[in-house]
Structure formats: structure tokens, C-alpha cells
Amino acid sequence: MKAKEIVLIGGGHAHALALKALADRDRAKFSITLVSPSRWQHYSGMVPGWMTGQYELEACQMDLRQIADHAGARFVEDWAVGLDATRGCVFLSDGSHLPFDALSLDVGAEVDTTWLTALHDKLLPVKPMADFARLWQSLLARADLPPAFKLAIVGGGAAGVEVSLAAAAGLRKAQVNPTMALITGRRGLLPDHPPGVRQQVERALSRASVQVVAQQAVGIEGGVMLDDGLELPLDAAIAATGSRAPVWLSLTKLDLNEQGFVSVNACHQSTSHPNVFAAGDVCSRTDRAITRSGVHAVRAGPILAHNLIAWLQGRPMKEHEPRRWPLQLISTGPTNAVASWGPLSASGNWVWRLKDQIDRRFMRSLLVREGLPNRPREGQTP
Ligand SMILES: Cc1cc2nc3c(=O)[nH]c(=O)nc-3n(C[C@H](O)[C@H](O)[C@H](O)COP(=O)(O)OP(=O)(O)OC[C@H]3O[C@@H](n4cnc5c(N)ncnc54)[C@H](O)[C@@H]3O)c2cc1C
């Protein structure tokens, strides 16, 4: 009997973990293809540490081709650009198509830069992370960086905070003395975290001389304009603004929520097409609200793997019960981090060491064979 075709689109956190779990399947019965525009997937948890010089860039990269190889999956280096879920066919940017019996989407979310486009090449969106890493590297390498470099980070969530503090440390290490603002929008700094976390992060930002501006910013020629009409001239701006769903999904006939994310049930199965699953930032659960975070994506991976096979075999699927209080560790510089867990918070060097340990363990767990070139190098532990 012909093997059933499972196609995984995107090499995000959820699919990396799903592939690990799928390595044990009956390979004669289930054939898997992973589609990703690059074999290298940057791990967002460690990229701020790379900006401060804690990690080599290669230590922050998952090797998707290797993960696919280990799972006995085919790796296709391309973008998915369209999908006919009823006929079971996904279209790739090179004009080819892949038929599938079951499909899973883990393509993440995009950074919404709609209000900042006037900044042109001064704008560095944090995603796609590979592009961000390249842009940040070339910015630091510029010989003509003014000594009083003016940088704004737009976005008051955990990513905006981590990137602000990492950028401040990275620039000072490069002998640049930046003038920095973190523009949070009207909801202010870390609106979804408890007051204790906010206070500790505020202290870290103040120590790093990053000014917090709780206003909306619009890109203008040469900088940004704030709500109160003040214009901030800038040398560069990093966008860590809210997530936006990938536009191509709107042409797929899948059920989407109001923001364009793929609507899924508790088994992470599309509410319109049972042969389609989705996990990570690209999905929206219809039974409950889940924040978009790597932690949730990682934990959904093994359940997704189980459900893809179970659905193809007509067996019962599992529901994914996300943690009510996922532990969030926000790095606040080269040697410090803040922990946010439900209403509780803590900070200090021990939190940073805990985060470092968790991140390294996660990356090691994805290195499926010993001695390969992208093994994490030892960072500079404080
Ligand atoms: C600076 C920063 C720090 C962060 N730190 C943390 C943290 O410490 N903890 C935490 O929980 N969360 C953190 N986050 C959030 C976290 O990055 C996301 O929630 C997480 O990456 C979501 O994972 P995902 O599985 O949805 O997919 P992603 O990690 O977004 O990956 C999606 C993949 O799909 C690929 N793709 C996209 N479109 C297509 C297509 N059309 N065809 C094929 N492939 C495609 C992309 O290239 C990418 O490889 C951070 C975010 C940022 C920006």
C-alpha cells in the first residue's frame, strides 16, 4: 500500500519537535516532507544573547535539514505560496506542487511594520530572524556609525525589551554610545505581565539608559513621529511590533480568525479542513486564547505529531492543554534576566543562568547526531 503523505510547512519550534517525535513512526506507512525557505532556523530565545556576544550565531541556529534527515523526512528548501486543502495540494514558489494526505502549518507570524515603512532601510524588523541577524551584523560593522547613535525599538512586549537591552549592550561593546528609546505603544511596557516584572524590567532599562516612551510611533522620513507630535530623528529603528498573519493564508479557504490566523480546535486541527493542522504563532485556538510564544509552540509539537498520524489512521486524537502559567524568562542584559510566572516575578543572575541552561538544553535536544558543526559552543558564562 502507498505511504500516506504528510507535508509540514515551515520549520518553526512546533515542527522541529514534531519531527523528533515522528522519527519513530512506521516509515513504510507515512512519508514526510518538510518545506522551509532555509535549512537554518534561528532560535529566538538565544538571539538577544548573540547580540550581546554571549553566543556564536551558529549556536542559535537549528539545522532543519539534519532534523528532517534524522526523522527520515524529505527536506525541500522553498516557500509555500498557496494551498488547495480540498484537493490536498500545496504550491511552492518555484512553481512546483506537493500532494498531501495531511498537512501541518508552522510558519509563524510576521512583524507588522505597516506604520513604519517610511523609515525604509533604517528599519530592522526582528522577523524573519535570519534577516534581522544579517541587518544587525551589517549595522554593527558600519565604519560610519555616529558616536551618539540614535536607535529606537518599537514594541513594548518581551521581544522589544530583550532586543532593546541586548542592542544597548552590543552597541556599547562596539564602542558606540547610543541614545535609545523603547517605544511601547499606548498600552505601555509589558502590558500582559505582572507589575513586579514590569518594575524589574523598568529598572534594567533605566540602568541601560533606554528611555521608555508609552506612545504610538509612525515612521516619517528620517525617524518617527509620536502621538504628541514630537519627531524623533533616528539612525535606525528595530521593529518588534505585534504579529501579523502571513497574507497568503487569506487565499487558502481555510477558516481564519479576524486577524487572519488559522482557526484550530484543541487538537490543533483546522476547523474547516480536517486534513490540515496548525501550531505555533500562526494558529488561533477557537476553544481558548493562547499567547503567541515559543514555549507554547514547543509544547504543541509532540501532540501535533501524534494527531497527524492518529487522524490518518482514524484513531482518537489528543487535545493540547497549554500551561496556564508558562514560565517566561526575559533576558535583561548579558548576565541578568527576569522570570515571569503567573502573578510571580524574580530577577537576577541566577534567572539568567537558568534561562541559559534551558535554552542550551533545548538546542542540544535538537542535535540529533554528535559532532556536527552546529553544536552550541560554550558561551561566556558570567
Ligand atoms: C527577539 C525575540 C525573542 C523571543 N524570545 C522568546 C522567548 O524567550 N521565549 C518564548 O517563548 N518566545 C520568545 N519569542 C517569541 C517566539 O519567537 C515565537 O513565539 C516563536 O518563534 C513561534 O514559533 P513558531 O513555531 O510559530 O514559528 P517560528 O519560530 O516563527 O518559525 C516559522 C518558520 O516558518 C518559516 N516560514 C514562514 N513562512 C513560510 C512559508 N510560506 N513556507 C515555508 N516556511 C515558511 C519561517 O522561515 C520560519 O522558519 C521571541 C521573539 C522574538 C522576536
The ligand as an SDF file (V2000), in Angstrom:
LIG
                    3D

 53 58  0  0  0  0  0  0  0  0999 V2000
   13.6750   38.7170   19.8850 C   0  0  0  0  0  0  0  0  0  0  0  0
   12.6540   37.6790   20.2580 C   0  0  0  0  0  0  0  0  0  0  0  0
   12.8430   36.9390   21.4150 C   0  0  0  0  0  0  0  0  0  0  0  0
   11.9030   35.9850   21.7820 C   0  0  0  0  0  0  0  0  0  0  0  0
   12.1360   35.2660   22.9090 N   0  0  0  0  0  0  0  0  0  0  0  0
   11.2430   34.3330   23.2880 C   0  0  0  0  0  0  0  0  0  0  0  0
   11.4730   33.5700   24.4700 C   0  0  0  0  0  0  0  0  0  0  0  0
   12.4820   33.7420   25.1640 O   0  0  0  0  0  0  0  0  0  0  0  0
   10.5300   32.6530   24.8040 N   0  0  0  0  0  0  0  0  0  0  0  0
    9.4060   32.4550   24.0520 C   0  0  0  0  0  0  0  0  0  0  0  0
    8.5790   31.6040   24.4100 O   0  0  0  0  0  0  0  0  0  0  0  0
    9.1610   33.1620   22.9370 N   0  0  0  0  0  0  0  0  0  0  0  0
   10.0570   34.0920   22.5290 C   0  0  0  0  0  0  0  0  0  0  0  0
    9.8190   34.8270   21.3890 N   0  0  0  0  0  0  0  0  0  0  0  0
    8.6220   34.5210   20.5840 C   0  0  0  0  0  0  0  0  0  0  0  0
    8.9410   33.3400   19.6720 C   0  0  0  0  0  0  0  0  0  0  0  0
    9.9850   33.6790   18.8050 O   0  0  0  0  0  0  0  0  0  0  0  0
    7.7670   32.9170   18.8100 C   0  0  0  0  0  0  0  0  0  0  0  0
    6.6210   32.8220   19.5770 O   0  0  0  0  0  0  0  0  0  0  0  0
    8.1080   31.5630   18.1870 C   0  0  0  0  0  0  0  0  0  0  0  0
    9.2010   31.7120   17.3070 O   0  0  0  0  0  0  0  0  0  0  0  0
    6.9550   30.9890   17.4250 C   0  0  0  0  0  0  0  0  0  0  0  0
    7.3760   29.7780   16.8790 O   0  0  0  0  0  0  0  0  0  0  0  0
    6.6450   29.1310   15.6510 P   0  0  0  0  0  0  0  0  0  0  0  0
    6.7830   27.6600   15.8210 O   0  0  0  0  0  0  0  0  0  0  0  0
    5.2760   29.6700   15.4990 O   0  0  0  0  0  0  0  0  0  0  0  0
    7.4350   29.5510   14.3430 O   0  0  0  0  0  0  0  0  0  0  0  0
    8.6520   30.4930   14.0350 P   0  0  0  0  0  0  0  0  0  0  0  0
    9.7280   30.3240   15.0270 O   0  0  0  0  0  0  0  0  0  0  0  0
    8.1480   31.8730   13.7860 O   0  0  0  0  0  0  0  0  0  0  0  0
    9.1630   29.8680   12.6630 O   0  0  0  0  0  0  0  0  0  0  0  0
    8.3750   29.8450   11.5000 C   0  0  0  0  0  0  0  0  0  0  0  0
    9.1880   29.2610   10.3690 C   0  0  0  0  0  0  0  0  0  0  0  0
    8.3650   29.1350    9.2180 O   0  0  0  0  0  0  0  0  0  0  0  0
    9.0680   29.5680    8.0720 C   0  0  0  0  0  0  0  0  0  0  0  0
    8.0980   30.0520    7.0840 N   0  0  0  0  0  0  0  0  0  0  0  0
    7.4190   31.2130    7.1140 C   0  0  0  0  0  0  0  0  0  0  0  0
    6.6310   31.2970    6.0230 N   0  0  0  0  0  0  0  0  0  0  0  0
    6.8150   30.1710    5.3100 C   0  0  0  0  0  0  0  0  0  0  0  0
    6.2950   29.6820    4.0860 C   0  0  0  0  0  0  0  0  0  0  0  0
    5.4000   30.3910    3.3680 N   0  0  0  0  0  0  0  0  0  0  0  0
    6.7100   28.4730    3.6270 N   0  0  0  0  0  0  0  0  0  0  0  0
    7.6180   27.7420    4.3440 C   0  0  0  0  0  0  0  0  0  0  0  0
    8.1500   28.1740    5.5100 N   0  0  0  0  0  0  0  0  0  0  0  0
    7.7540   29.3620    5.9780 C   0  0  0  0  0  0  0  0  0  0  0  0
    9.9860   30.6740    8.5850 C   0  0  0  0  0  0  0  0  0  0  0  0
   11.0950   30.8420    7.7340 O   0  0  0  0  0  0  0  0  0  0  0  0
   10.3810   30.1170    9.9410 C   0  0  0  0  0  0  0  0  0  0  0  0
   11.4970   29.3030    9.7940 O   0  0  0  0  0  0  0  0  0  0  0  0
   10.7410   35.7840   20.9860 C   0  0  0  0  0  0  0  0  0  0  0  0
   10.5570   36.5320   19.8250 C   0  0  0  0  0  0  0  0  0  0  0  0
   11.4980   37.4630   19.4570 C   0  0  0  0  0  0  0  0  0  0  0  0
   11.2740   38.2680   18.1970 C   0  0  0  0  0  0  0  0  0  0  0  0
  1  2  1  0
  2  3  1  0
  2 52  2  0
  3  4  2  0
  4  5  1  0
  4 50  1  0
  5  6  2  0
  6  7  1  0
  6 13  1  0
  7  8  2  0
  7  9  1  0
  9 10  1  0
 10 11  2  0
 10 12  1  0
 12 13  2  0
 13 14  1  0
 14 15  1  0
 14 50  1  0
 15 16  1  0
 16 17  1  0
 16 18  1  0
 18 19  1  0
 18 20  1  0
 20 21  1  0
 20 22  1  0
 22 23  1  0
 23 24  1  0
 24 25  2  0
 24 26  1  0
 24 27  1  0
 27 28  1  0
 28 29  2  0
 28 30  1  0
 28 31  1  0
 31 32  1  0
 32 33  1  0
 33 34  1  0
 33 48  1  0
 34 35  1  0
 35 36  1  0
 35 46  1  0
 36 37  1  0
 36 45  1  0
 37 38  2  0
 38 39  1  0
 39 40  1  0
 39 45  2  0
 40 41  1  0
 40 42  2  0
 42 43  1  0
 43 44  2  0
 44 45  1  0
 46 47  1  0
 46 48  1  0
 48 49  1  0
 50 51  2  0
 51 52  1  0
 52 53  1  0
M  END
$$$$
